[in-house]
Amino acid sequence: MKNKPNQPPTTAEVAAYFQGNEATNYQARMIHECGQNVKTYPFERVVTNPHLLACHHRFCPDCQRMRGQNWASALRSAINSEFTHTSKSDPRLFPNWMAITLAGVPCAPLDLRKQLETLLEQLSIAGAQGFWRNNVRTTLRLLQLDVNQTKNGRPRVTPVFTFFMGVSRNLINLQTQGQLIQRIKRDWVQPADPDNWADVQSCVIPTATIRDRNSLQSKISRIIETCCPSADNQTFLYIVEQLRGVKTVAVYGTQRNLFLPSRISQADDLRYEREYSVARIAEDLSESHSGRRGFEFLSW
Ligand SMILES: [Zn+2]
Protein backbone atom coordinates (compact mmCIF):
# COMPACT_ATOMS: atom_id res chain seq x y z
CA MET A 1 0.00 0.00 0.00
CA LYS A 2 1.29 3.44 -0.88
CA ASN A 3 2.20 5.63 2.02
CA LYS A 4 1.15 9.22 1.43
CA PRO A 5 0.63 10.77 4.84
CA ASN A 6 -0.51 14.12 3.46
CA GLN A 7 -2.85 12.76 0.84
CA PRO A 8 -6.14 11.09 1.63
CA PRO A 9 -6.19 7.56 0.23
CA THR A 10 -8.03 6.99 -3.02
CA THR A 11 -11.21 4.97 -3.32
CA ALA A 12 -9.28 2.15 -4.97
CA GLU A 13 -6.72 2.12 -2.15
CA VAL A 14 -9.33 1.91 0.59
CA ALA A 15 -11.33 -0.71 -1.29
CA ALA A 16 -8.13 -2.74 -1.60
CA TYR A 17 -7.83 -2.95 2.19
CA PHE A 18 -11.16 -4.76 2.37
CA GLN A 19 -10.59 -6.91 -0.69
CA GLY A 20 -9.55 -10.53 -0.62
CA ASN A 21 -10.91 -11.24 2.83
CA GLU A 22 -14.20 -13.08 2.87
CA ALA A 23 -15.49 -11.21 5.90
CA THR A 24 -14.78 -7.75 4.51
CA ASN A 25 -14.91 -8.19 0.75
CA TYR A 26 -18.44 -6.80 0.49
CA GLN A 27 -17.15 -3.49 1.86
CA ALA A 28 -14.62 -3.28 -0.97
CA ARG A 29 -17.49 -3.66 -3.43
CA MET A 30 -19.58 -1.02 -1.71
CA ILE A 31 -16.72 1.47 -1.82
CA HIS A 32 -15.81 0.62 -5.41
CA GLU A 33 -19.39 1.17 -6.47
CA CYS A 34 -19.89 4.39 -4.52
CA GLY A 35 -21.64 6.92 -6.77
CA GLN A 36 -22.49 4.34 -9.43
CA ASN A 37 -26.01 3.19 -10.08
CA VAL A 38 -25.02 -0.42 -10.68
CA LYS A 39 -24.52 -2.19 -7.34
CA THR A 40 -23.50 -5.74 -6.61
CA TYR A 41 -24.07 -5.82 -2.88
CA PRO A 42 -26.03 -7.55 -1.41
CA PHE A 43 -27.13 -8.53 -4.91
CA GLU A 44 -26.87 -7.10 -8.38
CA ARG A 45 -29.26 -4.28 -9.04
CA VAL A 46 -29.63 -0.84 -10.54
CA VAL A 47 -30.28 1.96 -8.06
CA THR A 48 -32.57 4.78 -9.09
CA ASN A 49 -32.96 6.59 -5.79
CA PRO A 50 -30.26 9.31 -5.74
CA HIS A 51 -29.89 8.88 -1.95
CA LEU A 52 -28.62 5.38 -2.53
CA LEU A 53 -25.87 6.20 -5.00
CA ALA A 54 -23.30 7.05 -2.33
CA CYS A 55 -22.10 4.10 -0.27
CA HIS A 56 -21.95 6.07 3.04
CA HIS A 57 -19.20 3.77 4.22
CA ARG A 58 -17.37 5.51 7.03
CA PHE A 59 -14.00 4.96 5.38
CA CYS A 60 -15.05 5.71 1.80
CA PRO A 61 -12.86 8.64 0.67
CA ASP A 62 -15.61 10.21 -1.45
CA CYS A 63 -18.24 10.01 1.29
CA GLN A 64 -15.81 11.25 3.93
CA ARG A 65 -14.71 14.16 1.76
CA MET A 66 -18.35 15.16 1.52
CA ARG A 67 -18.79 14.81 5.25
CA GLY A 68 -15.64 16.83 5.95
CA GLN A 69 -16.90 19.62 3.71
CA ASN A 70 -20.28 19.62 5.43
CA TRP A 71 -18.81 19.87 8.92
CA ALA A 72 -16.34 22.53 7.89
CA SER A 73 -18.99 24.66 6.26
CA ALA A 74 -21.26 24.22 9.30
CA LEU A 75 -18.48 25.52 11.55
CA ARG A 76 -17.91 28.40 9.20
CA SER A 77 -21.60 29.32 9.27
CA ALA A 78 -21.45 29.27 13.07
CA ILE A 79 -18.48 31.66 13.03
CA ASN A 80 -20.06 33.88 10.37
CA SER A 81 -23.20 34.25 12.39
CA GLU A 82 -21.21 35.16 15.50
CA PHE A 83 -19.56 37.95 13.55
CA THR A 84 -22.89 39.16 12.25
CA HIS A 85 -24.12 39.50 15.80
CA THR A 86 -21.00 41.16 17.19
CA SER A 87 -20.10 44.81 17.24
CA LYS A 88 -17.61 45.46 14.49
CA SER A 89 -16.24 48.52 16.22
CA ASP A 90 -14.64 46.77 19.15
CA PRO A 91 -12.19 43.95 18.25
CA ARG A 92 -12.13 42.80 21.89
CA LEU A 93 -15.70 41.61 21.46
CA PHE A 94 -14.92 39.54 18.37
CA PRO A 95 -15.67 35.83 18.62
CA ASN A 96 -12.73 33.92 20.02
CA TRP A 97 -11.70 30.59 18.58
CA MET A 98 -8.90 28.30 19.65
CA ALA A 99 -7.49 24.96 18.62
CA ILE A 100 -6.12 22.42 21.08
CA THR A 101 -4.36 19.28 19.94
CA LEU A 102 -3.99 16.36 22.33
CA ALA A 103 -2.09 13.29 21.29
CA GLY A 104 -2.36 9.92 22.95
CA VAL A 105 0.43 7.41 23.34
CA PRO A 106 1.64 5.26 20.43
CA CYS A 107 0.22 1.78 20.91
CA ALA A 108 -0.16 -1.53 19.13
CA PRO A 109 -3.19 -1.49 16.79
CA LEU A 110 -4.99 -4.04 18.97
CA ASP A 111 -4.63 -1.78 22.03
CA LEU A 112 -6.18 1.23 20.30
CA ARG A 113 -9.69 0.61 21.55
CA LYS A 114 -8.59 0.47 25.16
CA GLN A 115 -6.63 3.67 24.83
CA LEU A 116 -9.49 5.49 23.10
CA GLU A 117 -11.81 4.53 25.93
CA THR A 118 -9.33 5.92 28.48
CA LEU A 119 -8.84 9.15 26.54
CA LEU A 120 -12.53 9.72 25.96
CA GLU A 121 -13.23 9.12 29.62
CA GLN A 122 -10.54 11.62 30.55
CA LEU A 123 -12.04 14.14 28.15
CA SER A 124 -15.44 13.75 29.67
CA ILE A 125 -14.02 14.25 33.19
CA ALA A 126 -12.18 17.39 32.06
CA GLY A 127 -15.21 18.68 30.15
CA ALA A 128 -17.36 18.45 33.27
CA GLN A 129 -15.06 20.81 35.19
CA GLY A 130 -16.30 24.33 35.80
CA PHE A 131 -13.20 25.85 34.25
CA TRP A 132 -13.86 24.30 30.83
CA ARG A 133 -17.63 24.52 31.06
CA ASN A 134 -17.49 28.24 31.83
CA ASN A 135 -14.87 29.14 29.28
CA VAL A 136 -15.83 27.03 26.26
CA ARG A 137 -19.04 27.65 24.32
CA THR A 138 -18.71 25.17 21.48
CA THR A 139 -16.29 22.40 20.62
CA LEU A 140 -15.83 20.49 17.41
CA ARG A 141 -13.73 17.44 18.26
CA LEU A 142 -11.90 15.57 15.53
CA LEU A 143 -10.00 12.31 15.86
CA GLN A 144 -7.13 11.36 13.61
CA LEU A 145 -4.95 8.29 13.76
CA ASP A 146 -1.25 8.38 12.95
CA VAL A 147 0.44 5.12 12.04
CA ASN A 148 4.19 4.72 12.36
CA GLN A 149 6.58 1.82 12.50
CA THR A 150 8.89 1.01 15.38
CA LYS A 151 12.52 0.27 14.67
CA ASN A 152 11.76 -3.43 14.47
CA GLY A 153 9.00 -2.77 11.95
CA ARG A 154 5.99 -3.16 14.20
CA PRO A 155 3.15 -0.71 13.53
CA ARG A 156 2.20 1.80 16.21
CA VAL A 157 -1.00 3.83 16.20
CA THR A 158 -1.29 7.23 17.88
CA PRO A 159 -4.73 8.77 18.37
CA VAL A 160 -4.67 12.55 18.05
CA PHE A 161 -7.63 14.69 19.08
CA THR A 162 -8.00 18.19 17.70
CA PHE A 163 -10.52 20.53 19.28
CA PHE A 164 -11.79 23.65 17.56
CA MET A 165 -13.38 25.68 20.30
CA GLY A 166 -15.36 28.87 20.62
CA VAL A 167 -14.00 30.22 23.92
CA SER A 168 -14.21 33.11 26.36
CA ARG A 169 -11.89 36.10 26.30
CA ASN A 170 -10.49 34.78 29.58
CA LEU A 171 -9.22 31.63 27.87
CA ILE A 172 -7.61 33.66 25.10
CA ASN A 173 -5.84 35.75 27.75
CA LEU A 174 -4.54 32.62 29.49
CA GLN A 175 -3.31 31.35 26.14
CA THR A 176 -1.57 34.63 25.34
CA GLN A 177 0.10 34.61 28.75
CA GLY A 178 1.32 31.06 28.15
CA GLN A 179 -0.64 29.69 31.11
CA LEU A 180 -3.27 27.67 29.35
CA ILE A 181 -0.96 24.87 28.27
CA GLN A 182 -0.22 23.96 31.92
CA ARG A 183 -3.89 23.64 32.61
CA ILE A 184 -4.45 21.47 29.53
CA LYS A 185 -1.55 19.20 30.46
CA ARG A 186 -2.88 18.85 33.97
CA ASP A 187 -6.30 17.76 32.72
CA TRP A 188 -5.09 15.40 30.00
CA VAL A 189 -3.96 11.81 30.68
CA GLN A 190 -0.58 11.43 32.31
CA PRO A 191 1.46 8.86 30.40
CA ALA A 192 3.18 6.13 32.40
CA ASP A 193 6.29 6.64 30.31
CA PRO A 194 6.91 10.36 29.79
CA ASP A 195 9.31 9.66 26.93
CA ASN A 196 6.31 8.45 25.03
CA TRP A 197 4.52 11.72 25.63
CA ALA A 198 3.52 12.82 22.20
CA ASP A 199 2.23 16.33 22.24
CA VAL A 200 -0.15 18.91 23.63
CA GLN A 201 -0.54 22.15 21.73
CA SER A 202 -2.86 25.11 21.85
CA CYS A 203 -3.19 28.17 19.67
CA VAL A 204 -5.56 31.01 18.91
CA ILE A 205 -7.29 30.68 15.54
CA PRO A 206 -7.68 33.90 13.61
CA THR A 207 -11.20 34.21 12.20
CA ALA A 208 -11.58 37.93 11.53
CA THR A 209 -11.01 37.91 7.77
CA ILE A 210 -12.48 35.90 4.93
CA ARG A 211 -9.04 34.47 4.28
CA ASP A 212 -8.75 33.28 7.90
CA ARG A 213 -12.09 31.55 7.63
CA ASN A 214 -11.25 29.97 4.28
CA SER A 215 -8.11 28.57 5.79
CA LEU A 216 -9.90 27.20 8.87
CA GLN A 217 -12.61 25.66 6.74
CA SER A 218 -10.21 23.83 4.47
CA LYS A 219 -8.13 22.65 7.42
CA ILE A 220 -11.11 21.09 9.17
CA SER A 221 -12.36 19.51 6.00
CA ARG A 222 -8.93 18.03 5.45
CA ILE A 223 -8.61 16.59 8.96
CA ILE A 224 -11.95 14.80 8.67
CA GLU A 225 -11.10 13.54 5.22
CA THR A 226 -7.73 12.14 6.28
CA CYS A 227 -8.82 10.56 9.57
CA CYS A 228 -8.26 7.14 8.10
CA PRO A 229 -4.53 6.39 8.05
CA SER A 230 -2.39 4.76 5.41
CA ALA A 231 -1.15 1.45 6.78
CA ASP A 232 -0.51 -2.12 5.82
CA ASN A 233 -3.63 -4.19 5.23
CA GLN A 234 -3.68 -5.99 8.55
CA THR A 235 -3.08 -2.82 10.55
CA PHE A 236 -5.80 -1.00 8.67
CA LEU A 237 -8.35 -3.76 9.31
CA TYR A 238 -7.38 -3.90 12.99
CA ILE A 239 -7.92 -0.14 13.24
CA VAL A 240 -11.31 -0.38 11.52
CA GLU A 241 -12.32 -3.03 14.02
CA GLN A 242 -11.06 -1.01 16.99
CA LEU A 243 -12.88 2.11 15.79
CA ARG A 244 -16.20 0.32 15.54
CA GLY A 245 -18.87 2.61 16.97
CA VAL A 246 -16.34 5.32 17.83
CA LYS A 247 -17.18 8.72 16.40
CA THR A 248 -14.27 10.46 14.73
CA VAL A 249 -16.20 13.73 14.71
CA ALA A 250 -18.17 15.01 17.68
CA VAL A 251 -19.56 18.32 18.79
CA TYR A 252 -20.17 19.62 22.30
CA GLY A 253 -21.38 22.75 23.96
CA THR A 254 -24.31 25.10 24.10
CA GLN A 255 -24.21 25.88 20.40
CA ARG A 256 -24.11 22.35 19.13
CA ASN A 257 -27.39 22.81 17.26
CA LEU A 258 -25.56 25.19 14.93
CA PHE A 259 -23.96 22.18 13.37
CA LEU A 260 -27.19 20.55 12.23
CA PRO A 261 -26.08 17.14 13.49
CA SER A 262 -29.00 15.28 11.99
CA ARG A 263 -27.84 16.16 8.49
CA ILE A 264 -24.14 15.63 8.80
CA SER A 265 -23.41 13.40 11.74
CA GLN A 266 -21.34 10.29 11.44
CA ALA A 267 -24.17 8.31 12.97
CA ASP A 268 -25.87 8.70 9.60
CA ASP A 269 -23.10 6.77 7.94
CA LEU A 270 -23.39 3.97 10.45
CA ARG A 271 -27.16 3.83 10.12
CA TYR A 272 -27.02 3.92 6.37
CA GLU A 273 -24.67 1.00 6.32
CA ARG A 274 -26.92 -1.03 8.56
CA GLU A 275 -30.14 -0.17 6.83
CA TYR A 276 -29.24 -0.28 3.19
CA SER A 277 -26.31 -2.48 2.70
CA VAL A 278 -25.97 -5.17 5.27
CA ALA A 279 -29.28 -6.83 5.75
CA ARG A 280 -31.70 -5.90 3.04
CA ILE A 281 -32.27 -3.57 0.18
CA ALA A 282 -34.55 -0.86 1.43
CA GLU A 283 -34.82 1.33 -1.59
CA ASP A 284 -37.48 3.35 0.13
CA LEU A 285 -35.51 5.86 2.20
CA SER A 286 -38.35 7.11 4.36
CA GLU A 287 -39.59 3.65 5.19
CA SER A 288 -36.15 2.52 6.20
CA HIS A 289 -35.65 5.58 8.38
CA SER A 290 -38.75 4.61 10.31
CA GLY A 291 -36.54 2.83 12.82
CA ARG A 292 -37.99 -0.62 12.35
CA ARG A 293 -34.57 -2.06 11.68
CA GLY A 294 -32.51 -3.60 14.44
CA PHE A 295 -28.81 -3.08 14.98
CA GLU A 296 -27.83 -6.70 14.92
CA PHE A 297 -26.42 -6.56 11.41
CA LEU A 298 -23.80 -3.93 12.08
CA SER A 299 -20.75 -5.60 10.67
CA TRP A 300 -18.09 -2.94 10.99
ZN1 LIG B 1 -18.88 6.30 -0.59
Boltz pocket constraint, residues with backbone or C-beta under 6 A from the ligand:
constraints:
  - pocket:
      binder: B
      contacts: [[A, 30], [A, 31], [A, 34], [A, 35], [A, 54], [A, 55], [A, 56], [A, 57], [A, 60], [A, 61], [A, 62], [A, 63], [A, 64]]
      max_distance: 6.0
